[in-house]
Amino acid sequence: MSDIPEEIPFIAEVIQGGRITIPDEVREIFDIKEGYFVLCRLRVISRRQKKPRMRKQNKTPRSHNE
């Protein structure tokens, strides 16, 4: 039987274009090279919270009569 584990969980950040990076250590263990296809199982563990949008303030205050 092989000493290579069947699965190694790792955490990756989703970057521009929806890309993730497989850590060097994991690629070395599985001998993963560019162009290989891999099966990924995903579980979202954290979502970045959106910052509330600030409304632009007018520089000159309006009176209630306008």
PETAVEN-V878218 format. One line per field, one symbol per residue. psi: psi as a letter, one per 30 degrees, with the letter a starting at -180 (. if undefined). Layout:
BEGIN
psi=???
END
This chain:
BEGIN
psi=kkfklekjklkkkkakggklkkkeeeeeeghklkflklkkkkkkfkkkkkkkkkkkkkekkklff.
END
